[in-house]
Amino acid sequence: MTTTTLRIIGFTTWVVLISLLVAGLRNKQQQVASGSDESLKNYLLGKRNEVSVSVPKGSLRLHDPVFLQQRNGSWLQVGFVQSLALTSAKSGNTYSSAILNWHSSQIEATDCRFMLYRNRGRLEDVIATMLPPATRAKIQERLATTMKQHGEELSNAFVPLVQDSLKRSLPIIETELRLSVQRHRSEIEALGDRWNDEVVSQRLVPLARREIVPIVRKHGEPTAEEIGRELWDRASIWSFGWRAAYDGLPLVPRKDLVREEWTRFVEDEAVPVFEERMDDIVTSIQRIVADVAANPKVRKELTDVAIVIANDPEAQILVRQILKESLVDNQRLKDSWKEVWNSDQARKAFDLAGDKLEPVIRKIGDDLIGSRELGINPNFARVLRSQILGKDRQWIVAIPNHGEDPTQLPQLEISQEAMPYPIVYLANPENVQLAITDAKATITGEANRIKDADSVEANAK
């Protein structure tokens, strides 16, 4: 590679960098002139203050930004974490105070309290960022309009498929569930024996003695006594007595007269009595059930028992295994669903859904990600920077605390609420295009000048 070529490459690189820097400074000067970037001007001019803030241990990192919301709702970076005070080295580095570099002329740092926000990359943080209330409302409106237009047509296409799937699935699941229960019969019986000892004998039986039996006596005993007296009045002691004596004699041809008399008594005397008093019996049972259900001690004990059984590790493992065998690993169920959803009817339904839903899905995609006309959605840019680049994970918001004692050391609080990163770092297309145009013109002019110089040198030789 000749010396001239190296000079061209080096010169071109510096021209491009200088052009981009000039374009950026030109934009910043316009912002400073309009008053929208006063803090940047103060920072460049050296108008900075340092303020000490009390922070929870291990909560901050160096260079975490500090933002302040303007009256018009926009956000402005007014500082950053300059240093951290180390307080303990035994169990790792922990901090109890920090120095904020403050370069805002709108408000003093001592007149603010500070709130730390974090984006931990969880799904709920992504949803909160990508779906603010306005976007959520717009998507819901789009879906509601689409379903109003095509909902009935889509239902007519998919409901028969769902019904067919359920109709085929239920017998298969029932059969496999029975087989799975049979395979685990010994484990179920072992759990039943253990629960009988630990739950029934130790908790439910004493509960019944303490709380349920008194309620049964209260509402059931009067009715039972009335029925008993009526049955006693109808019973014939003489009939039962001589038949019992006859059955007890030796060498008699029959010994079932008492049983016959008892059968007759039940059918002819006892059953009619119970039928006549059935309303009273039902009323007593209803009162018993109502009082038992309303008893706070019974309800609490049954709830505790249900929790104990539900949290039993062996029971959880057994239930998971049975459900896994019945649903997840059920090959017959999978084959049944494949047959339904791979049919010609299912393909026609999917084609119909694609035709009807594709326009609204594309619009929702534009709402979430952005479009060629409007550019990248700022919230999507926030998610990309956070999830892909690992940027903008935590920041501090300065909140004016009018009326509080300014002599006290400002405190840093950690917010439990989700908040999108205040500022979105997107390239300004106009500035980028201007810088590219200037760079192209400069490179072209310099290349022509070097070419002319080479030609003059060649002619001279």
BABA-837014 format. One record per residue (C-alpha): residue in three letters; x, y, z. Coordinates in steps of 0.5 Angstrom, whole numbers. Each point is the difference from the previous one (the first is absolute). Last residue first. Layout:
% BABA-837014
{residuo=Ala; px=X; py=Y; pz=Z}
...
% end
This chain:
% BABA-837014
{residuo=Lys; px=17; py=28; pz=-26}
{residuo=Ala; px=-3; py=6; pz=0}
{residuo=Asn; px=-6; py=-3; pz=-3}
{residuo=Ala; px=-1; py=-5; pz=5}
{residuo=Glu; px=1; py=5; pz=6}
{residuo=Val; px=-6; py=4; pz=-4}
{residuo=Ser; px=-4; py=-6; pz=0}
{residuo=Asp; px=1; py=-2; pz=7}
{residuo=Ala; px=-2; py=7; pz=2}
{residuo=Asp; px=-6; py=0; pz=-4}
{residuo=Lys; px=-2; py=-7; pz=3}
{residuo=Ile; px=1; py=3; pz=7}
{residuo=Arg; px=-4; py=6; pz=-2}
{residuo=Asn; px=-6; py=-5; pz=-3}
{residuo=Ala; px=0; py=-5; pz=6}
{residuo=Glu; px=0; py=6; pz=5}
{residuo=Gly; px=-6; py=3; pz=-3}
{residuo=Thr; px=-4; py=-7; pz=-1}
{residuo=Ile; px=2; py=-1; pz=8}
{residuo=Thr; px=-3; py=7; pz=2}
{residuo=Ala; px=-6; py=-1; pz=-4}
{residuo=Lys; px=-1; py=-7; pz=2}
{residuo=Ala; px=1; py=2; pz=8}
{residuo=Asp; px=-5; py=6; pz=-1}
{residuo=Thr; px=-5; py=-4; pz=-3}
{residuo=Ile; px=1; py=-6; pz=5}
{residuo=Ala; px=0; py=6; pz=6}
{residuo=Leu; px=-7; py=3; pz=-3}
{residuo=Gln; px=-3; py=-7; pz=0}
{residuo=Val; px=2; py=-2; pz=7}
{residuo=Asn; px=-3; py=7; pz=2}
{residuo=Glu; px=-6; py=-1; pz=-3}
{residuo=Pro; px=-1; py=-7; pz=2}
{residuo=Asn; px=1; py=1; pz=7}
{residuo=Ala; px=3; py=-6; pz=3}
{residuo=Leu; px=-4; py=-3; pz=6}
{residuo=Tyr; px=2; py=0; pz=7}
{residuo=Val; px=-7; py=0; pz=4}
{residuo=Ile; px=0; py=4; pz=7}
{residuo=Pro; px=-5; py=-2; pz=6}
{residuo=Tyr; px=2; py=-7; pz=0}
{residuo=Pro; px=-7; py=-4; pz=1}
{residuo=Met; px=-3; py=0; pz=7}
{residuo=Ala; px=-2; py=-6; pz=4}
{residuo=Glu; px=-2; py=1; pz=8}
{residuo=Gln; px=4; py=-3; pz=6}
{residuo=Ser; px=4; py=7; pz=0}
{residuo=Ile; px=7; py=0; pz=4}
{residuo=Glu; px=0; py=6; pz=4}
{residuo=Leu; px=7; py=4; pz=0}
{residuo=Gln; px=0; py=5; pz=6}
{residuo=Pro; px=2; py=8; pz=0}
{residuo=Leu; px=5; py=2; pz=6}
{residuo=Gln; px=-4; py=4; pz=4}
{residuo=Thr; px=1; py=8; pz=0}
{residuo=Pro; px=-5; py=1; pz=-6}
{residuo=Asp; px=-6; py=-2; pz=5}
{residuo=Glu; px=-6; py=-1; pz=-3}
{residuo=Gly; px=-5; py=5; pz=-3}
{residuo=His; px=1; py=-2; pz=-8}
{residuo=Asn; px=3; py=-7; pz=-1}
{residuo=Pro; px=1; py=1; pz=-7}
{residuo=Ile; px=1; py=-7; pz=-3}
{residuo=Ala; px=7; py=-2; pz=-3}
{residuo=Val; px=-1; py=-7; pz=-4}
{residuo=Ile; px=6; py=-5; pz=0}
{residuo=Trp; px=1; py=-5; pz=-5}
{residuo=Gln; px=1; py=-8; pz=-1}
{residuo=Arg; px=1; py=-5; pz=-5}
{residuo=Asp; px=1; py=5; pz=-6}
{residuo=Lys; px=4; py=-4; pz=-4}
{residuo=Gly; px=1; py=-8; pz=0}
{residuo=Leu; px=1; py=1; pz=-8}
{residuo=Ile; px=-6; py=-6; pz=-2}
{residuo=Gln; px=-5; py=1; pz=6}
{residuo=Ser; px=1; py=7; pz=2}
{residuo=Arg; px=2; py=3; pz=-6}
{residuo=Leu; px=-5; py=-4; pz=-4}
{residuo=Val; px=-6; py=2; pz=5}
{residuo=Arg; px=2; py=7; pz=0}
{residuo=Ala; px=0; py=0; pz=-8}
{residuo=Phe; px=-7; py=-3; pz=0}
{residuo=Asn; px=-3; py=5; pz=5}
{residuo=Pro; px=3; py=5; pz=-5}
{residuo=Asn; px=-4; py=-3; pz=-6}
{residuo=Ile; px=5; py=0; pz=-6}
{residuo=Gly; px=-1; py=4; pz=-5}
{residuo=Leu; px=-7; py=4; pz=-2}
{residuo=Glu; px=0; py=-1; pz=-8}
{residuo=Arg; px=4; py=-7; pz=0}
{residuo=Ser; px=-4; py=-3; pz=6}
{residuo=Gly; px=0; py=-1; pz=8}
{residuo=Ile; px=1; py=-6; pz=4}
{residuo=Leu; px=-6; py=0; pz=5}
{residuo=Asp; px=-5; py=4; pz=-4}
{residuo=Asp; px=3; py=-2; pz=-7}
{residuo=Gly; px=-1; py=-7; pz=2}
{residuo=Ile; px=-7; py=1; pz=2}
{residuo=Lys; px=-2; py=3; pz=-7}
{residuo=Arg; px=3; py=-6; pz=-3}
{residuo=Ile; px=-4; py=-4; pz=5}
{residuo=Val; px=-6; py=4; pz=-2}
{residuo=Pro; px=1; py=-2; pz=-8}
{residuo=Glu; px=2; py=-7; pz=1}
{residuo=Leu; px=-7; py=-2; pz=4}
{residuo=Lys; px=-5; py=-1; pz=-5}
{residuo=Asp; px=5; py=-3; pz=-5}
{residuo=Gly; px=4; py=-4; pz=5}
{residuo=Ala; px=-7; py=-2; pz=4}
{residuo=Leu; px=-3; py=-3; pz=-7}
{residuo=Asp; px=6; py=-4; pz=-2}
{residuo=Phe; px=1; py=-3; pz=7}
{residuo=Ala; px=-8; py=-2; pz=0}
{residuo=Lys; px=1; py=-3; pz=-7}
{residuo=Arg; px=6; py=-4; pz=2}
{residuo=Ala; px=-4; py=-2; pz=6}
{residuo=Gln; px=-5; py=-3; pz=-4}
{residuo=Asp; px=5; py=-3; pz=-5}
{residuo=Ser; px=2; py=-4; pz=6}
{residuo=Asn; px=7; py=1; pz=4}
{residuo=Trp; px=-4; py=3; pz=6}
{residuo=Val; px=-4; py=-6; pz=1}
{residuo=Glu; px=5; py=-6; pz=-1}
{residuo=Lys; px=5; py=4; pz=4}
{residuo=Trp; px=-5; py=0; pz=6}
{residuo=Ser; px=-1; py=-7; pz=0}
{residuo=Asp; px=7; py=-2; pz=-1}
{residuo=Lys; px=2; py=4; pz=6}
{residuo=Leu; px=-5; py=-3; pz=4}
{residuo=Arg; px=2; py=-7; pz=-2}
{residuo=Gln; px=7; py=2; pz=2}
{residuo=Asn; px=-2; py=2; pz=7}
{residuo=Asp; px=7; py=2; pz=3}
{residuo=Val; px=-3; py=7; pz=1}
{residuo=Leu; px=-7; py=-1; pz=2}
{residuo=Ser; px=-1; py=-7; pz=4}
{residuo=Glu; px=7; py=-2; pz=2}
{residuo=Lys; px=2; py=7; pz=2}
{residuo=Leu; px=-7; py=1; pz=4}
{residuo=Ile; px=2; py=-6; pz=4}
{residuo=Gln; px=7; py=2; pz=1}
{residuo=Arg; px=-2; py=7; pz=2}
{residuo=Val; px=-5; py=-3; pz=5}
{residuo=Leu; px=5; py=-5; pz=3}
{residuo=Ile; px=6; py=5; pz=1}
{residuo=Gln; px=-5; py=5; pz=3}
{residuo=Ala; px=-3; py=-5; pz=4}
{residuo=Glu; px=7; py=-2; pz=3}
{residuo=Pro; px=2; py=7; pz=1}
{residuo=Asp; px=-6; py=1; pz=4}
{residuo=Asn; px=-2; py=8; pz=-1}
{residuo=Ala; px=-7; py=-2; pz=-3}
{residuo=Ile; px=-2; py=-5; pz=6}
{residuo=Val; px=3; py=5; pz=5}
{residuo=Ile; px=-4; py=6; pz=-3}
{residuo=Ala; px=-6; py=-4; pz=0}
{residuo=Val; px=1; py=-2; pz=7}
{residuo=Asp; px=1; py=7; pz=2}
{residuo=Thr; px=-7; py=2; pz=-4}
{residuo=Leu; px=-4; py=-5; pz=4}
{residuo=Glu; px=3; py=2; pz=7}
{residuo=Lys; px=-2; py=8; pz=-2}
{residuo=Arg; px=-7; py=-2; pz=-3}
{residuo=Val; px=-1; py=-4; pz=7}
{residuo=Lys; px=2; py=5; pz=4}
{residuo=Pro; px=-4; py=5; pz=-3}
{residuo=Asn; px=-6; py=-3; pz=0}
{residuo=Ala; px=-4; py=2; pz=-6}
{residuo=Ala; px=0; py=-6; pz=-4}
{residuo=Val; px=-2; py=-4; pz=6}
{residuo=Asp; px=-6; py=4; pz=2}
{residuo=Ala; px=-2; py=0; pz=-7}
{residuo=Val; px=1; py=-8; pz=0}
{residuo=Ile; px=-4; py=-1; pz=6}
{residuo=Arg; px=-6; py=5; pz=-2}
{residuo=Gln; px=-1; py=-4; pz=-6}
{residuo=Ile; px=1; py=-7; pz=3}
{residuo=Ser; px=-6; py=2; pz=5}
{residuo=Thr; px=-4; py=3; pz=-6}
{residuo=Val; px=1; py=-6; pz=-4}
{residuo=Ile; px=-2; py=-5; pz=6}
{residuo=Asp; px=-6; py=5; pz=2}
{residuo=Asp; px=-3; py=-1; pz=-7}
{residuo=Met; px=1; py=-7; pz=0}
{residuo=Arg; px=-4; py=-1; pz=6}
{residuo=Glu; px=-6; py=-4; pz=-4}
{residuo=Glu; px=5; py=-4; pz=-4}
{residuo=Phe; px=4; py=-2; pz=6}
{residuo=Val; px=-7; py=-2; pz=4}
{residuo=Pro; px=-2; py=-4; pz=-7}
{residuo=Val; px=7; py=-4; pz=0}
{residuo=Ala; px=0; py=-2; pz=8}
{residuo=Glu; px=-7; py=-3; pz=0}
{residuo=Asp; px=-2; py=-4; pz=-6}
{residuo=Glu; px=7; py=-1; pz=-3}
{residuo=Val; px=4; py=0; pz=6}
{residuo=Phe; px=-5; py=-4; pz=4}
{residuo=Arg; px=-1; py=-5; pz=-5}
{residuo=Thr; px=8; py=-1; pz=-1}
{residuo=Trp; px=1; py=0; pz=8}
{residuo=Glu; px=-6; py=-6; pz=0}
{residuo=Glu; px=3; py=-4; pz=-5}
{residuo=Arg; px=7; py=1; pz=3}
{residuo=Val; px=-3; py=-2; pz=7}
{residuo=Leu; px=-3; py=-6; pz=-3}
{residuo=Asp; px=6; py=-3; pz=-3}
{residuo=Lys; px=1; py=-6; pz=4}
{residuo=Arg; px=-4; py=-5; pz=-3}
{residuo=Pro; px=-1; py=-8; pz=1}
{residuo=Val; px=1; py=0; pz=7}
{residuo=Leu; px=4; py=-5; pz=3}
{residuo=Pro; px=3; py=5; pz=6}
{residuo=Leu; px=-3; py=6; pz=2}
{residuo=Gly; px=3; py=7; pz=-1}
{residuo=Asp; px=-4; py=2; pz=-6}
{residuo=Tyr; px=-6; py=-1; pz=4}
{residuo=Ala; px=2; py=4; pz=5}
{residuo=Ala; px=2; py=6; pz=-5}
{residuo=Arg; px=-7; py=-1; pz=-3}
{residuo=Trp; px=-3; py=0; pz=6}
{residuo=Gly; px=3; py=7; pz=2}
{residuo=Phe; px=0; py=3; pz=-7}
{residuo=Ser; px=-8; py=0; pz=0}
{residuo=Trp; px=0; py=1; pz=7}
{residuo=Ile; px=4; py=7; pz=0}
{residuo=Ser; px=-4; py=2; pz=-6}
{residuo=Ala; px=3; py=6; pz=-3}
{residuo=Arg; px=-5; py=6; pz=-2}
{residuo=Asp; px=1; py=4; pz=6}
{residuo=Trp; px=7; py=-1; pz=0}
{residuo=Leu; px=0; py=3; pz=-7}
{residuo=Glu; px=-3; py=6; pz=2}
{residuo=Arg; px=5; py=1; pz=6}
{residuo=Gly; px=6; py=-1; pz=-5}
{residuo=Ile; px=-3; py=5; pz=-5}
{residuo=Glu; px=-1; py=5; pz=5}
{residuo=Glu; px=7; py=-1; pz=3}
{residuo=Ala; px=3; py=0; pz=-7}
{residuo=Thr; px=-3; py=7; pz=-1}
{residuo=Pro; px=2; py=3; pz=6}
{residuo=Glu; px=7; py=-3; pz=0}
{residuo=Gly; px=2; py=3; pz=-7}
{residuo=His; px=0; py=7; pz=1}
{residuo=Lys; px=4; py=1; pz=6}
{residuo=Arg; px=3; py=-7; pz=0}
{residuo=Val; px=3; py=1; pz=-7}
{residuo=Ile; px=3; py=6; pz=2}
{residuo=Pro; px=3; py=-3; pz=6}
{residuo=Val; px=3; py=-5; pz=-4}
{residuo=Ile; px=3; py=5; pz=-5}
{residuo=Glu; px=5; py=4; pz=5}
{residuo=Arg; px=4; py=-4; pz=5}
{residuo=Arg; px=-1; py=-7; pz=-2}
{residuo=Ala; px=0; py=1; pz=-8}
{residuo=Leu; px=6; py=4; pz=1}
{residuo=Pro; px=3; py=-5; pz=4}
{residuo=Val; px=-1; py=-5; pz=-5}
{residuo=Leu; px=2; py=5; pz=-6}
{residuo=Arg; px=7; py=1; pz=3}
{residuo=Gln; px=4; py=-5; pz=3}
{residuo=Ser; px=-4; py=-6; pz=-3}
{residuo=Val; px=-2; py=3; pz=-6}
{residuo=Val; px=7; py=4; pz=-2}
{residuo=Glu; px=6; py=-4; pz=3}
{residuo=Asp; px=-3; py=-7; pz=0}
{residuo=Asn; px=-5; py=0; pz=-6}
{residuo=Trp; px=5; py=4; pz=-4}
{residuo=Arg; px=6; py=-5; pz=1}
{residuo=Asp; px=-5; py=-6; pz=-2}
{residuo=Gly; px=-3; py=4; pz=-6}
{residuo=Leu; px=7; py=2; pz=-2}
{residuo=Ala; px=2; py=-7; pz=0}
{residuo=Glu; px=-6; py=-2; pz=-4}
{residuo=Ile; px=2; py=5; pz=-5}
{residuo=Glu; px=7; py=-3; pz=-1}
{residuo=Ser; px=-3; py=-7; pz=-1}
{residuo=Arg; px=-5; py=2; pz=-5}
{residuo=His; px=5; py=4; pz=-4}
{residuo=Arg; px=-1; py=-5; pz=-6}
{residuo=Gln; px=-7; py=0; pz=1}
{residuo=Val; px=-1; py=8; pz=0}
{residuo=Ser; px=4; py=0; pz=-6}
{residuo=Leu; px=-5; py=-5; pz=-4}
{residuo=Arg; px=-6; py=4; pz=3}
{residuo=Leu; px=3; py=7; pz=-3}
{residuo=Glu; px=2; py=-4; pz=-7}
{residuo=Thr; px=-7; py=-2; pz=-1}
{residuo=Glu; px=-3; py=7; pz=3}
{residuo=Ile; px=5; py=4; pz=-5}
{residuo=Ile; px=-2; py=-4; pz=-6}
{residuo=Pro; px=-7; py=1; pz=1}
{residuo=Leu; px=1; py=7; pz=1}
{residuo=Ser; px=4; py=1; pz=-6}
{residuo=Arg; px=-4; py=-1; pz=-6}
{residuo=Lys; px=-6; py=4; pz=2}
{residuo=Leu; px=5; py=5; pz=3}
{residuo=Ser; px=3; py=1; pz=-7}
{residuo=Asp; px=-7; py=-1; pz=-4}
{residuo=Gln; px=-2; py=6; pz=4}
{residuo=Val; px=6; py=4; pz=-1}
{residuo=Leu; px=0; py=-1; pz=-8}
{residuo=Pro; px=-8; py=1; pz=0}
{residuo=Val; px=2; py=7; pz=4}
{residuo=Phe; px=5; py=2; pz=-5}
{residuo=Ala; px=-3; py=2; pz=-7}
{residuo=Asn; px=-7; py=2; pz=3}
{residuo=Ser; px=4; py=4; pz=5}
{residuo=Leu; px=4; py=4; pz=-5}
{residuo=Glu; px=-6; py=2; pz=-4}
{residuo=Glu; px=-3; py=2; pz=6}
{residuo=Gly; px=6; py=4; pz=2}
{residuo=His; px=1; py=4; pz=-7}
{residuo=Gln; px=-2; py=7; pz=1}
{residuo=Lys; px=-1; py=0; pz=8}
{residuo=Met; px=6; py=-4; pz=1}
{residuo=Thr; px=4; py=5; pz=-5}
{residuo=Thr; px=-3; py=6; pz=4}
{residuo=Ala; px=1; py=-3; pz=7}
{residuo=Leu; px=8; py=-2; pz=-2}
{residuo=Arg; px=1; py=7; pz=-3}
{residuo=Glu; px=-3; py=3; pz=7}
{residuo=Gln; px=4; py=-4; pz=4}
{residuo=Ile; px=6; py=1; pz=-4}
{residuo=Lys; px=-1; py=8; pz=1}
{residuo=Ala; px=-2; py=-1; pz=8}
{residuo=Arg; px=7; py=-4; pz=1}
{residuo=Thr; px=4; py=5; pz=-4}
{residuo=Ala; px=-3; py=6; pz=4}
{residuo=Pro; px=1; py=-4; pz=7}
{residuo=Pro; px=7; py=-1; pz=-1}
{residuo=Leu; px=1; py=-7; pz=-4}
{residuo=Met; px=8; py=-1; pz=-2}
{residuo=Thr; px=2; py=3; pz=7}
{residuo=Ala; px=-4; py=-4; pz=5}
{residuo=Ile; px=0; py=-6; pz=-4}
{residuo=Val; px=8; py=0; pz=0}
{residuo=Asp; px=-1; py=1; pz=7}
{residuo=Glu; px=-5; py=-5; pz=1}
{residuo=Leu; px=5; py=-5; pz=-4}
{residuo=Arg; px=6; py=1; pz=5}
{residuo=Gly; px=6; py=4; pz=-3}
{residuo=Arg; px=2; py=3; pz=7}
{residuo=Asn; px=-2; py=7; pz=-2}
{residuo=Arg; px=1; py=4; pz=6}
{residuo=Tyr; px=-2; py=7; pz=3}
{residuo=Leu; px=3; py=4; pz=6}
{residuo=Met; px=-4; py=6; pz=3}
{residuo=Phe; px=4; py=6; pz=2}
{residuo=Arg; px=-2; py=6; pz=4}
{residuo=Cys; px=1; py=7; pz=-2}
{residuo=Asp; px=1; py=6; pz=3}
{residuo=Thr; px=7; py=-1; pz=2}
{residuo=Ala; px=2; py=-2; pz=-8}
{residuo=Glu; px=-2; py=7; pz=-2}
{residuo=Ile; px=-5; py=2; pz=-5}
{residuo=Gln; px=0; py=3; pz=-7}
{residuo=Ser; px=8; py=1; pz=-1}
{residuo=Ser; px=1; py=-8; pz=0}
{residuo=His; px=7; py=-2; pz=0}
{residuo=Trp; px=0; py=-5; pz=6}
{residuo=Asn; px=6; py=-5; pz=1}
{residuo=Leu; px=-3; py=-5; pz=5}
{residuo=Ile; px=4; py=-3; pz=5}
{residuo=Ala; px=-2; py=-6; pz=4}
{residuo=Ser; px=-2; py=-3; pz=7}
{residuo=Ser; px=0; py=-6; pz=3}
{residuo=Tyr; px=3; py=-5; pz=-4}
{residuo=Thr; px=2; py=-8; pz=0}
{residuo=Asn; px=6; py=-3; pz=-3}
{residuo=Gly; px=0; py=-7; pz=2}
{residuo=Ser; px=-1; py=-4; pz=7}
{residuo=Lys; px=6; py=3; pz=4}
{residuo=Ala; px=1; py=6; pz=-4}
{residuo=Ser; px=-5; py=5; pz=3}
{residuo=Thr; px=-1; py=7; pz=-1}
{residuo=Leu; px=2; py=2; pz=-7}
{residuo=Ala; px=-3; py=7; pz=-2}
{residuo=Leu; px=-2; py=1; pz=-7}
{residuo=Ser; px=3; py=5; pz=-6}
{residuo=Gln; px=-3; py=4; pz=-5}
{residuo=Val; px=-7; py=-3; pz=-1}
{residuo=Phe; px=-3; py=4; pz=-6}
{residuo=Gly; px=-3; py=7; pz=-1}
{residuo=Val; px=-6; py=4; pz=-3}
{residuo=Gln; px=-3; py=-4; pz=-5}
{residuo=Leu; px=-6; py=3; pz=-3}
{residuo=Trp; px=-7; py=-3; pz=-1}
{residuo=Ser; px=-6; py=3; pz=-4}
{residuo=Gly; px=-6; py=1; pz=4}
{residuo=Asn; px=-1; py=8; pz=-2}
{residuo=Arg; px=2; py=2; pz=7}
{residuo=Gln; px=6; py=-4; pz=0}
{residuo=Gln; px=2; py=-7; pz=3}
{residuo=Leu; px=6; py=-1; pz=3}
{residuo=Phe; px=5; py=-6; pz=-2}
{residuo=Val; px=6; py=-2; pz=4}
{residuo=Pro; px=5; py=-5; pz=-4}
{residuo=Asp; px=4; py=-6; pz=4}
{residuo=His; px=7; py=2; pz=-2}
{residuo=Leu; px=3; py=-5; pz=6}
{residuo=Arg; px=-5; py=-5; pz=2}
{residuo=Leu; px=-6; py=1; pz=6}
{residuo=Ser; px=-4; py=-5; pz=4}
{residuo=Gly; px=6; py=-4; pz=4}
{residuo=Lys; px=-2; py=3; pz=7}
{residuo=Pro; px=-6; py=5; pz=0}
{residuo=Val; px=2; py=7; pz=-2}
{residuo=Ser; px=1; py=6; pz=4}
{residuo=Val; px=2; py=6; pz=-5}
{residuo=Ser; px=6; py=5; pz=-1}
{residuo=Val; px=-1; py=5; pz=-5}
{residuo=Glu; px=6; py=3; pz=-4}
{residuo=Asn; px=-2; py=6; pz=-5}
{residuo=Arg; px=2; py=1; pz=-7}
{residuo=Lys; px=0; py=7; pz=-4}
{residuo=Gly; px=6; py=-3; pz=-4}
{residuo=Leu; px=-2; py=3; pz=-7}
{residuo=Leu; px=-1; py=-6; pz=-3}
{residuo=Tyr; px=-4; py=-3; pz=6}
{residuo=Asn; px=-4; py=7; pz=0}
{residuo=Lys; px=-1; py=0; pz=-8}
{residuo=Leu; px=-3; py=-8; pz=1}
{residuo=Ser; px=-4; py=3; pz=6}
{residuo=Glu; px=-4; py=5; pz=-4}
{residuo=Asp; px=-2; py=-5; pz=-6}
{residuo=Ser; px=-7; py=3; pz=-2}
{residuo=Gly; px=2; py=7; pz=1}
{residuo=Ser; px=-1; py=2; pz=-8}
{residuo=Ala; px=7; py=2; pz=-1}
{residuo=Val; px=3; py=-6; pz=4}
{residuo=Gln; px=-4; py=-5; pz=-5}
{residuo=Gln; px=2; py=4; pz=-6}
{residuo=Gln; px=7; py=-1; pz=3}
{residuo=Lys; px=-1; py=-7; pz=1}
{residuo=Asn; px=-2; py=-1; pz=-7}
{residuo=Arg; px=6; py=3; pz=-3}
{residuo=Leu; px=5; py=-4; pz=5}
{residuo=Gly; px=-3; py=-6; pz=-3}
{residuo=Ala; px=1; py=2; pz=-7}
{residuo=Val; px=7; py=2; pz=2}
{residuo=Leu; px=2; py=-6; pz=3}
{residuo=Leu; px=-3; py=-4; pz=-6}
{residuo=Ser; px=4; py=4; pz=-5}
{residuo=Ile; px=7; py=-1; pz=5}
{residuo=Leu; px=-1; py=-7; pz=0}
{residuo=Val; px=-1; py=-1; pz=-8}
{residuo=Val; px=6; py=5; pz=-1}
{residuo=Trp; px=4; py=-4; pz=4}
{residuo=Thr; px=-1; py=-6; pz=-3}
{residuo=Thr; px=1; py=3; pz=-7}
{residuo=Phe; px=6; py=3; pz=2}
{residuo=Gly; px=3; py=-7; pz=2}
{residuo=Ile; px=-3; py=-4; pz=-6}
{residuo=Ile; px=3; py=6; pz=-5}
{residuo=Arg; px=7; py=0; pz=3}
{residuo=Leu; px=0; py=-8; pz=0}
{residuo=Thr; px=-1; py=0; pz=-7}
{residuo=Thr; px=5; py=6; pz=-1}
{residuo=Thr; px=5; py=-4; pz=3}
{residuo=Thr; px=-1; py=-6; pz=-4}
{residuo=Met; px=-3; py=-7; pz=2}
% end
